[in-house]
Amino acid sequence: MTEMTTPPATAPGGRVDPRARPTGELVKDLSTQVSTLVRQELELAKVELTEKGRQAGVGAGLFGGAGVFALYGAGALTAAAVLALATAVAGWLAAVIVGVAWLAVAGALALAGRARTKRAVPPVPEQAVETVKEDVRFTKEHVARSRQAHRQEAAR
């Protein structure tokens, strides 16, 4: 015995009216769509965190560069500069002048490193969080519209 099926009702625009579809099918579609959405949001979060990690790495590298520069600057070049200045001023004053100059260079590098590190903090995938909020808002709006349409149709 062959069952006869009625064609699904169509909504404006030629789409199948969701109210005419079986609940099981709608739940299956919802499950598939939510799963896809979650996977996409996780991928976006992964990409964002990778970028933030890279920024933090660059900032840490600049801090390291500042430390190395300060160490070498306080060593070999300081000695040469102190000896050169010692011909014009007292030796101790020459050492102070050169030391302050190298510490200023190290400070500038440290500030640059700090600024780059701040770009990566907090390590929150901001774009993914925003799109999840948008998805929740969109879903709430559509559920509210569907409920309102269902109430209006039930009132008829």
FIFI-498960 format. One record per residue (C-alpha): z, x, y; residue in one letter. Coordinates in Angstrom, 3 decimals, m for minus. Layout:
FIFI-498960
+----------+----------+----------+---+
:       zz :       xx :       yy : r :
+----------+----------+----------+---+
:        Z :        X :        Y : A :
...
+----------+----------+----------+---+
//
This chain:
FIFI-498960
+----------+----------+----------+---+
:       zz :       xx :       yy : r :
+----------+----------+----------+---+
:    0.000 :    0.000 :    0.000 : M :
:   m0.996 :    1.451 :    3.340 : T :
:    1.213 :    0.989 :    6.407 : E :
:   m0.490 :    0.094 :    9.605 : M :
:    0.768 :    1.892 :   12.657 : T :
:    0.390 :    0.748 :   16.205 : T :
:   m0.926 :    3.244 :   18.712 : P :
:    1.759 :    4.571 :   21.056 : P :
:    2.027 :    3.004 :   24.494 : A :
:    0.607 :    5.129 :   27.234 : T :
:    2.146 :    5.761 :   30.598 : A :
:    0.128 :    6.124 :   33.798 : P :
:   m2.013 :    9.245 :   33.660 : G :
:   m2.814 :    8.848 :   29.949 : G :
:    0.466 :   10.359 :   28.738 : R :
:    2.423 :    8.831 :   25.887 : V :
:    5.348 :    6.833 :   27.232 : D :
:    8.532 :    8.600 :   26.004 : P :
:   10.257 :    5.243 :   25.560 : R :
:    7.666 :    4.308 :   22.949 : A :
:    8.320 :    7.443 :   20.859 : R :
:   10.901 :    7.476 :   18.078 : P :
:   14.312 :    8.908 :   19.011 : T :
:   14.108 :   11.504 :   16.260 : G :
:   10.862 :   12.842 :   17.678 : E :
:   12.321 :   12.984 :   21.186 : L :
:   15.403 :   14.854 :   19.926 : V :
:   13.158 :   17.293 :   18.043 : K :
:   11.099 :   17.919 :   21.200 : D :
:   14.274 :   18.343 :   23.254 : L :
:   15.633 :   20.857 :   20.765 : S :
:   12.405 :   22.853 :   20.820 : T :
:   12.197 :   22.808 :   24.610 : Q :
:   15.847 :   23.804 :   25.083 : V :
:   15.443 :   26.628 :   22.582 : S :
:   12.351 :   27.900 :   24.393 : T :
:   14.073 :   27.614 :   27.769 : L :
:   17.141 :   29.524 :   26.564 : V :
:   14.962 :   32.302 :   25.115 : R :
:   13.040 :   32.599 :   28.386 : Q :
:   16.229 :   32.677 :   30.455 : E :
:   17.701 :   35.388 :   28.211 : L :
:   14.540 :   37.455 :   28.567 : E :
:   14.707 :   37.103 :   32.352 : L :
:   18.372 :   38.152 :   32.335 : A :
:   17.486 :   41.174 :   30.189 : K :
:   14.746 :   42.256 :   32.607 : V :
:   17.072 :   41.841 :   35.614 : E :
:   19.911 :   43.793 :   34.016 : L :
:   17.517 :   46.576 :   33.019 : T :
:   16.399 :   46.891 :   36.654 : E :
:   19.997 :   46.878 :   37.917 : K :
:   20.895 :   49.542 :   35.357 : G :
:   18.012 :   51.672 :   36.568 : R :
:   19.217 :   51.312 :   40.172 : Q :
:   22.737 :   52.321 :   39.122 : A :
:   21.310 :   55.336 :   37.308 : G :
:   19.413 :   56.448 :   40.406 : V :
:   22.576 :   56.055 :   42.494 : G :
:   24.610 :   58.074 :   40.000 : A :
:   21.906 :   60.752 :   40.013 : G :
:   22.120 :   60.967 :   43.797 : L :
:   25.898 :   61.373 :   43.544 : F :
:   25.351 :   64.174 :   41.030 : G :
:   22.777 :   65.784 :   43.305 : G :
:   25.240 :   65.628 :   46.193 : A :
:   27.875 :   67.390 :   44.083 : G :
:   25.525 :   70.136 :   42.919 : V :
:   24.174 :   70.656 :   46.423 : F :
:   27.673 :   70.890 :   47.829 : A :
:   28.669 :   73.420 :   45.144 : L :
:   25.691 :   75.695 :   45.645 : Y :
:   25.792 :   75.255 :   49.395 : G :
:   29.456 :   76.224 :   49.447 : A :
:   28.554 :   79.308 :   47.450 : G :
:   25.525 :   81.471 :   48.029 : A :
:   24.151 :   80.029 :   51.251 : L :
:   27.547 :   79.806 :   52.851 : T :
:   28.152 :   83.478 :   52.334 : A :
:   24.816 :   84.386 :   53.925 : A :
:   25.327 :   82.037 :   56.877 : A :
:   28.867 :   83.264 :   57.472 : V :
:   27.661 :   86.856 :   57.536 : L :
:   24.895 :   85.964 :   59.984 : A :
:   27.224 :   84.054 :   62.323 : L :
:   29.872 :   86.721 :   62.087 : A :
:   27.668 :   88.926 :   64.252 : T :
:   28.043 :   86.416 :   67.144 : A :
:   31.563 :   84.947 :   66.628 : V :
:   34.686 :   85.828 :   64.735 : A :
:   34.295 :   85.844 :   60.940 : G :
:   36.742 :   82.973 :   60.318 : W :
:   34.975 :   80.774 :   62.922 : L :
:   31.600 :   81.530 :   61.334 : A :
:   32.980 :   80.430 :   57.944 : A :
:   34.329 :   77.155 :   59.416 : V :
:   31.019 :   76.328 :   61.135 : I :
:   28.944 :   76.905 :   58.000 : V :
:   31.418 :   75.025 :   55.768 : G :
:   31.378 :   71.963 :   58.028 : V :
:   27.565 :   71.972 :   58.100 : A :
:   27.302 :   72.005 :   54.281 : W :
:   29.936 :   69.295 :   53.927 : L :
:   27.919 :   67.119 :   56.339 : A :
:   24.849 :   67.497 :   54.092 : V :
:   26.926 :   66.611 :   51.028 : A :
:   28.383 :   63.588 :   52.839 : G :
:   24.924 :   62.296 :   53.751 : A :
:   23.800 :   62.562 :   50.114 : L :
:   26.967 :   60.817 :   48.926 : A :
:   26.367 :   57.941 :   51.370 : L :
:   22.776 :   57.589 :   50.153 : A :
:   24.008 :   57.505 :   46.556 : G :
:   26.627 :   54.891 :   47.399 : R :
:   24.022 :   52.682 :   49.072 : A :
:   21.719 :   52.858 :   46.038 : R :
:   24.598 :   52.119 :   43.663 : T :
:   25.636 :   49.049 :   45.697 : K :
:   22.165 :   47.568 :   45.150 : R :
:   22.914 :   47.349 :   41.429 : A :
:   26.345 :   45.726 :   41.804 : V :
:   27.386 :   43.208 :   40.698 : P :
:   25.378 :   43.528 :   37.484 : P :
:   24.626 :   39.799 :   37.368 : V :
:   21.123 :   38.565 :   36.567 : P :
:   20.867 :   36.644 :   39.841 : E :
:   17.350 :   35.309 :   39.304 : Q :
:   18.199 :   34.031 :   35.802 : A :
:   21.349 :   32.335 :   37.111 : V :
:   19.343 :   30.638 :   39.842 : E :
:   16.681 :   29.382 :   37.440 : T :
:   19.345 :   28.028 :   35.063 : V :
:   20.945 :   26.177 :   37.981 : K :
:   17.530 :   24.820 :   38.912 : E :
:   16.907 :   23.721 :   35.302 : D :
:   20.260 :   21.900 :   35.198 : V :
:   19.539 :   20.187 :   38.517 : R :
:   16.059 :   19.173 :   37.344 : F :
:   17.412 :   17.790 :   34.068 : T :
:   20.168 :   15.822 :   35.834 : K :
:   17.627 :   14.301 :   38.226 : E :
:   15.311 :   13.244 :   35.413 : H :
:   18.145 :   11.782 :   33.345 : V :
:   19.315 :    9.797 :   36.384 : A :
:   15.758 :    8.538 :   37.033 : R :
:   15.320 :    7.575 :   33.383 : S :
:   18.625 :    5.680 :   33.395 : R :
:   17.661 :    3.883 :   36.576 : Q :
:   14.232 :    2.940 :   35.184 : A :
:   15.847 :    1.750 :   31.954 : H :
:   18.340 :   m0.404 :   33.887 : R :
:   15.569 :   m1.892 :   36.028 : Q :
:   13.520 :   m2.729 :   32.947 : E :
:   16.558 :   m4.223 :   31.198 : A :
:   17.266 :   m6.369 :   34.262 : A :
:   13.797 :   m7.946 :   34.065 : R :
+----------+----------+----------+---+
//
